[in-house]
Amino acid sequence: MSAIPTRMVVHALVREDGTVAGEELYEVAALLGMTDQQVRLCVKRLVTEGRFTVEGRGRRAVLRLAGAEPGAGLPLVPEVEFVRHAYRQDRGLEPWDGLWHAFAFAVPESARAARDSLRDALTGLGAAPVQGGLYVTPNAIGPYVRAHAAELGLAEALTCLSTRDLVVGGTDDPRALAERLWPLPEIAARYGELRALAEQPAGPGPADGLAHAVTLAAAFSAAMLPDPLLPPELLPQPWPGATARAAASEAWDRLGAAAPAPGPRLFRLYGEALA
């Protein structure tokens, strides 16, 4: 895994009342290889940006989340709806109906920024490019795509269709298409890293457990965010994503039970996402 940004650690340690204890922040950051100077500079930037206010200095400081409710979203947690969908897939509760959903658009260079945003939205939702301006996915993401296109003023440029008959470069077998269109080995490798981390025990102290939780959250996002969440029918079995998510769920239970009170809202938010 790449290094965890210091600001991510700050956000991960926000408690339900919207505060971060300076002593806890510095201790956890040190366990993650960060210096006190890194933490001080990060806190200063977050305050300057208006994201936090601070009372006191150094380890005795208390940071308070500014401009948001204490239960608001957290950068470390992927969209709850998609996490729940992934776990439902793992339990066999979201069988594939055999439909491929295709999206095509032709946007002039004068609207390049909007075109790039629509392209990013499609890939972010797990669609794969087939050729210029044509994307496909086995998941019914049409409502999200159409809503984003409308926000960009590109509703008239978007074509959506569904089919059971998809042939790409002479390939029509669904599993072969999935292997051709998505980088499954790379996705599986990220989940392998997540599983290894989830099965690794945390250190004995409260700060060790929090540091492990931050690292686990970062690894979970790193694996989940690029995952197109293909139906199990299109994936090699056993699929590393399912086993890694199961290991992560068990790890969250262990870490949450051992966390000092009051613990970070991170555990509640992940608990809601994994429910």
Residue, then its C-alpha position, 0 to 999 in steps of 0.5 A: m500500500s502507498a503511504i496514508p495521507t496525514r489528513m486521512v488519519v485526522h478524519a479517521l479519528v473524529r469521534e461522534d461529537g466531532t472532536v479529535a484528541g491531540e494526544e491520540l492523533y499524535e500517538v496513532a500518527a507516530l505508529l503509522g510512521m508520521t512525525d510530529q512535524q507532519v501532524r502539526l503542519c497537517v492540522k494547520r492546513l486543515v484549520t486554514e481550509g476551515r475544515f477544523t477548529v482547534e483549541g490548545r496546542g500540540r498533544r493537548a489540543v482538541l480539534r473540532l470538525a467545522g461546518a458538518e454534522p458529527g455523523a457526516g460522511l468520511p473520506l475513508v468510507p466508500e459509498v455505503e450503497f455500493v459496499r452493501h451491494a458488494y456484500r449482497q453479491d458475496r452472499g448470493l443475493e444479487p444474481w446477474d440477470g444476464l443483461w449488459h448495459a451499454f452507454a454511448f455518447a458523442v460530445p464535441e471538444s468545446a465541452r471537453a470538461a463535461r465529456d471527461s466528467l461523464r467518462d470519469a463517472l462511467t468508469g467510477l461506476g464500474a463501466a469498461p470502455v469498449q471503444g471510443g465513447l462506448y462503455v458497458t457494464p453488467n450492472a444496472i447503473g443507468p439511473y446514476v449515469r443519466a442523472h450525472a449526464a443531466e447535471l452536466g447538460l449532456a442528457e441529449a448526447l447520451t444513449c443508453l441500451s441493454t442487451r443480452d447479445l454482446v460481442v466484443g472482438g469476436t468474444d461473446d462468452p460472458r466470463a471471457l468478456a469480463e476477463r477481456l474488459w476489466p483488469l481482474p488480476e489487478i483487482a484480485a491483487r488489491y484484495g489479496e493485500l486487503r485480506a492479508l492486512a485484515e487477518q493480521p492482528a493489531g498491536p496490544g495497545p489502544a493506539d495500535g488498534l486505532a492505527h490498524a483500523v486506519t490502515l485497514a480503512a485505507a486498504f478497504s477503500a483502495a480495493m473497493l473504489p476501483d472494483p467494478l463489482l462484477p456479478p459472481e457469475l462473471l468472476p473466477q471462483p473463489w473470488p478474492g474480493a469476497t474472501a477479503r471483504a469477509a475478512a475485513s468485516e471480521a476485523w472491523d468487529r474485533l477492532g471496534a470491540a477493542a477500541p477505547a471509548p469514546g471511539p472514532r465514528l469510523f467504526r459506526l460508519y463502517g458498521e453501517a456500510l457492512a450491515 
